[in-house]
Amino acid sequence: MKGNLEIKKNYDEISKIDIPQYIGNEKIYTSKKGSEKDIQKAINSSLSVYKYWSNISWADRAYLFLKAADFISGPYRSIINAATIRCKSHFKVCELIFSLRFNVFYTNKIFNKQPRLGFVVARTPFNIALPALMGNVVLWIPSEKHYAYVLMEIFKKSGFPDGIINCSF
């Protein structure tokens, strides 16, 4: 019962939040999301950190994703559950945790055989992890803003450098 009350509390709090875009090191609050200017700024931000990110060891990138999975399975579980409910999403927290951890496992098998693309545009949460883990930078255009907000906060808390994953609506 305590878990349900915590999810309800987080749901109420998330429902009141003005969801920003995450571009570089900025949280951009604007009534018009995803303008051409914002998208171009996100692309430029991604490209400016690509060389840095692609040269970080695979193990260091993997560590960040595993840390994010640990946050989601632990202290942020009820928050991500609330965001999922808020968005009327079909995503389940256990699937997200599995996806992040599986991406690390799978990438370990293919890393040296798969060339980096450089820049990737992703539409859903499950498409952002693997490209970024491979050393690419990502412009994420999520369909579910509250879910994206919580996930971006978890990525920041996990230590992801600014601009690796930019989020614009």
N, C-alpha and C positions, 0 to 999 in steps of 0.2 A: 504494500500500500504506500509506503514511504516513496518508492520510486515513481509511482503515478503522481503523487503530489508534487514531486520535484519536476517532473516533465510538465505538469500543468503550470507551475510557477514559471518555468522557462518559456513555455508557449506564450503565456501572457506578456512576458518581457520582450520576447522576440517580435511579437506582433506590433509593438510600439516603436520599434527601431526604424529609423530612416536608413535604408541600406545604401552604402556607398559603392562606388566603383573602386577597384584597387588598380592603380596605374603607377608603376614604379614604387616610389616610397610614399605616395600620396593616397589618401582616401578622398575621393571626389564626390561631394554631395551636390547634386543638381537635379532639377525637376525633369530635365530632358536627358535621359540616359542614352548612352551609345551613339552620340553624335559623331559625325565624320571626324571632327577635331579630336574627340576622345579616343576613337579607334586608332587614328594616326599616332596619337601620343602613346597609346599602349604598344603599338607596333614598334615605334622608335625606342621605347623603354626596353622592350624585349631584345631588340637587336643590339642595344648598347651593352647588355650584360651577357650576350650569347657566348662570346669568346671566354669570358671568365667562367661561366657555368659549364661549358663543354670541356674545360680543362681541369675541373675538379674531379678527383678520382671517383670511379663508380661506387666504391665502398662508402665514401663520404656522402654521396647523393642518396644511396640506399639507406644509410643511417637516418637521414632526415625523414624519409618516407616511413620507415619503421617507427620512428619517434611519433610521427603524426598518427599512425595506427594505434600506438599505445595510448595517446591522449584520447582518441575516439573511443577506445575500448574501456578507458578508465574515467578520468574526471570530466570529460566532455560528452560522455555517452548520453546523459539525459538532455543535454542541450541540442545535440545533433538529432536525437529522437524528436524533440519538440519542433525543431526546424523542419524535419521530415513531415510531421503531422501538419504543421502550419502550411506547408506547400502542397498538401494533399498528394504527396509523392508516393510512388510505389517502391522507392529505394528503401532498403533496410540497412540499419547500422552494421549488422553482421556482414552484409554483402560488401559494404564499403571497406571495412577492416580487412576482410578476406582479399578484396581487390588490391588494396595497397600492399599487403604482405605477399600475395601471389605475384604481383608485378615485380617485386624485388627478387623472388625466387626465379621467376621466368627470365627476367633480364640477365641474371647471373649466367644463365645457360646460353643466351644469344648475344650478349653484349659485344664481343669482338667480331661477330659475324654480321652485325647490322649497322649500316652507315647511319650517321646522324643526318637528320633533315635540316636542322638549323632552327626553323621557325614553324610552329604548328598552330593552327586554329582549331580549337576543340569546342564541341557543343554540349557535351554532358560531363558530369563529374567523373565518370569512369574513363573518359578519354584523356584526362589531363595527366594522370600519374605516369603512365608508361612513356609517353614522349619526353616528359621532363626528366624522368629517371634515366633515360638514354642520353641525356645531355642537351636536349633541345629546349628552347624557350617556348612558352605557350601563351596565346591569347585565348582566354576562356570566355565564352559567351553562354552563360548558363540560362536555362529556362526557369530555374527556381531560385529566386534571389535570396530568400532567407537561408536556404540550405547552403548556397554559395557563400554567403556572409560568414556563417559559422565555420565552414571549411577553410575559407581564407584566413580567418582568425587562428584556426588550429595550425595551418601551414606557417603563419608568422610566428606563433608560439613555439613551433618545432624548430625554428631557425632557418627557414627558407630565405635566401637573399631576396631583397626587393627586385622586382622586375622579371623574375624567373617565370612566375605565373601572374599574368595581368588579367584582371577580371572586369569586363565591361558588359553592360546590359544593353 
